Every structure is written in C-alpha cells, then in structure tokens.
C-alpha cells in the first residue's frame, strides 16, 4: 500500500509531537500540528523551535516550503488523511493514570472525524486505552473503527538529546484494531521511519512500551539499592559496576543516580500497576522498584547532610551549589527532574541553595536563576552537589576549588578526577 502523501495532523506539538512532525515533513508529508498553546504555534509558524532536538533552521525551512504549519484550530484536523495523537499521559494526585489530555485530544478528533481517516495514538499508556477509551469516543458519531476509519496504537520512543537513535532510525511498533488498520497506519510512517514492527493488537503495542521503560526502571532501582548498600559497606559502587560490566554476556550496565526523571520512567510503572489491580494481579516487584527510586532524592539529601556534618557544618545555613538541574545530561528538559525534590528538601532543612545549569537558565519552580560557574562561586559553597552530569561543565575547576563535592552521577570519576574533598554516590 502506498504511503499517505497528503496531509498528516499531529495533535500535541511538544517533545514527542514536534520531532515527529518534522520527520514526517522531511519525508515529504504535508503536516499540521494542533496544539492549544497559541504562543508555541506562533513560534512554530515563525520557524522558531522551542524543542532542543529540533533546530530552528530545519523548522524554518519546512515552514517556508509549506510542508509544516501550526494551528490551534481543531477543524484543521478534518482535512488531514491521518491524525497522530502525541499528548502527555501524566499521573493524577493519587498516582493513577490521568488520561485527561488523551480524552481531550480524542474528543477533538471525534468532532472532526470522517470516513477514511487514520487515527494513531502515540502517547504512552496502559494496555486497553486505544480500544477501551479512544474507540468508543471516536465511534460516538456513527462511524465504526476498522470499517469507516482506521485506528491503531504506535507508542512513541523519543529520547530527548539522543543523536544515535532518531525518529527515523528507531523501529516503530504498530498494533491496529484490525489488520487493515495496522496496515493503513503503518503506511503513514512509510519513508519517515526505517522500520515498522507490526504486532497483533493495540494492547500488545501499549504493553511493549511499558515493558521497555519498566525494564529500565527496575534495573535502575537495583543499582540504586546497591549504591546505598555499598555506602554502608565502604565499597565503591562504580568500581563494582565497572567490574561486572567486563562480563561479555549475561550482564547489562545500569547506573545509580539521584532518582528518575523525564516523562516516562517515573510514571509508566504506575500505569501498569493500576491496570494490573483492575485484573486482580499484584505487581509487587514493579511497585517496590518505584519506591526505591522515589526514595533516592531523600537519600541524596541525607548524604549532603552527612558530608557537611563530617566537616563540622550544619545543613541549616549551609551554602549548597547544585550542578545540573535538568533530568538528564545535555538537555534542558525539567520534566520530573530529581533536582527539584533535592533542592526543595535542602531548602526545607535550611540550606541556601544556588544552581548552575547551562541548559536551564531559570528554574521557575524555585524562582532561582542559573549562576555562572566561577572559581569564587565554587569556593564559596560549603558543598557542591552534582545532580546532572552535563558535558559542558568544568569539573576540574569544581574539584580544585570546592570544599566538598557530592557527585551523584560519577561525573568526576569518568574524567579521572577526585580527591579527599570528593564523595560519590
């Protein structure tokens, strides 16, 4: 079946939707992005990117060629051949799935649905969402999925800041309500992605995405727990991991840290455990991993307090410089960043907190601005805490001038730096 060559609408033009829209436009599609944020759509239409993974020059070229546009008008969905839903799936107050954005996007699609439409859900969610939530909403107008329109699930696999695997080179998992739905949905991505992997159902696609992220979550929890044990045993967890990683089979390297960040890892396990309870199944292993990872910011603050106490300094009144507040290295993405609870808990304990992050100039949650990394600024701190190991930070300066360093990412160790003033997770 030939690929859809006319119009594709991407609902949600954020970290997932905009890179996908750009890739589709580069592959020859005519793409419109629908997002309620009028300011972002104005920037998109002006060729001004608000996502680090999308260069403004590329955006401006595609907009100028008429292959990409932004809109806040949902009626523009009607003219598209395919509609791809790429909206956030956060957690509600009690850590149950919050499908508010998915439902709102689906409602907008339903109001503009016509025969022949291809609708694909890309948002990460629990197994059953496409069939149990989207399909009934889309069929309210009298059209039938698999007969009048095509419905499928293809979970996003965006990894912000990554260059070795892109939208094009990362295989796309696809599960349709019917085989024809999957085939038609796969055609939407033809030429834009190198490989589409068909599975038997939307549920299989939904669960595959959760498995990918939960696999990482539980293994990170394992090494986080090991890091806490090594601390009590007087062992270097990084040396232990390096040694284990020399085994050429049966071991996969994971590294400890101050907690999980980003939109997926801290959230996805709760989507599955919620669905499992609906089926009367206990997922104790997954839930325990979540508890271990959630505890890490608190544990790291305790380590700061201990490091200060060892130098006859109290947390209360201490000057603490945090290096890196984004959730991962070399990006400015703050979603679920463990730096936020770490800073919050340090402030609650009476510390005076400053931060430096070349990718995050302002921290709205705290009202703080990133400070320049200077020798005097480092020396003035009672403790420097490396929360995120950005590459473009002068760690030699930090080790040389800091009274005490708590390195939660082994940023110093990777560079062969250390000393009596450096403590690592």
Secondary structure, 3 states (H helix, E strand, C coil): CCCCCCEEEEECCCCCHHHHHHHHHHCCCEEEEECCCHHHHHHHHCCCCCCCCCCHHHHHHHHHCCCEEEECCHHHHHHCCEEEECCCCCECCCCCECCHHHHHHHHHHHHCCCCCCEEEECCCCCCCHHHHHHHHHHHCCCCCECCCEEEEECCCCCCCCCCCCCCCCCCEEEEECCHHHHHHHHHHHECCECCEEECCCHHHHHHHHHHHHHHHHHHHHHHHHHHHHHHHHCCCHHHHHHHHCCCCCCCCCCCCCCCCCCCCHHHHHHHHHHHHHHCCCCCHHHHHHHHHHHHHHHHHHHHHHHHHHCCCCCCCCCEEEEECCCCCCCCCCCCCCHHHHHHHHHHHCCCEEEEECCCCCEECCCCEECCCCCHHHHHCCCEEEECCCCCCCCHHHHHHHCCCEEECCCHHHHCCCCCCCEEEC
